[in-house]
Amino acid sequence: MTEKPDDICTRPEWPTASPTDPLVAPLQPSTVYRCASPEEAAGLLSGELPGYVYSRDGHPNAAQLAAKGAELHGTERATVTGSGMAALALAMLSQLNAGDHVLVSHALYGRSLRLFTTQGPRLGLTTSVVDTSDLAAVKKAIQPTTRMIVVETISNPLLRVADIGALAEIAHANGAQLLVDNSLASPVVCRPADFGAELVMESIT
Ligand SMILES: Cc1ncc(COP(=O)(O)O)c(C=O)c1O
């Protein structure tokens, strides 16, 4: 049967295999991936088989970037989001439950402070805004329900430097996690996980 132009144009074409690899990792904009069989699709979707199905769940370039992030920070895992604010929202949604208390630094980037203080309560979280350079004030603000302390390594825009090790100790003594926004420092200057932070985020916008 003669193929119609519509059939030819929509069929994905693949470059001929080359004996050499490109020096720069290729960008892979595909949203969906072809599966060999329904069984393979089921295995991929359930996570039993490694591989990609749909780019929101994972795609090769995000995996490369996450692997670099984990290596740079010496962490077990890393994940990639669309922006720094998305990363903070992800940490909030994935790690906290209604009824939890969050202690946030008063020197946080404005939008981060707003995320926790205006959106947190809507989700049933309570928030205390504290000068986290004052460790006595941090200890005093801890509540039995405190599950997270949020600080920036070097704050934006006031450039306050956090004592990550001391804050991690306070958090852990109370069963809380320490989330450090390391955007202004970068892993070249500081690796917060080395000082006890469970969660580290970088805005690379
Ligand atoms: C310290 C800090 N954290 C978080 C953000 C938010 O990151 P994004 O703009 O990638 O959402 C910014 C943005 O300027 C920032 O400076």
The ligand as a Gaussian input file, in Angstrom:
#p B3LYP/6-31G(d) Opt

LIG

0 1
 C       17.934000      32.165000      47.522000
 C       16.862000      31.881000      46.527000
 N       16.071000      30.814000      46.719000
 C       15.086000      30.518000      45.856000
 C       14.852000      31.300000      44.744000
 C       13.757000      30.927000      43.824000
 O       14.299000      30.300000      42.721000
 P       13.617000      30.325000      41.269000
 O       13.673000      31.750000      40.790000
 O       14.468000      29.380000      40.473000
 O       12.222000      29.833000      41.434000
 C       15.659000      32.423000      44.503000
 C       15.422000      33.262000      43.339000
 O       15.996000      34.304000      43.161000
 C       16.686000      32.715000      45.421000
 O       17.478000      33.782000      45.249000

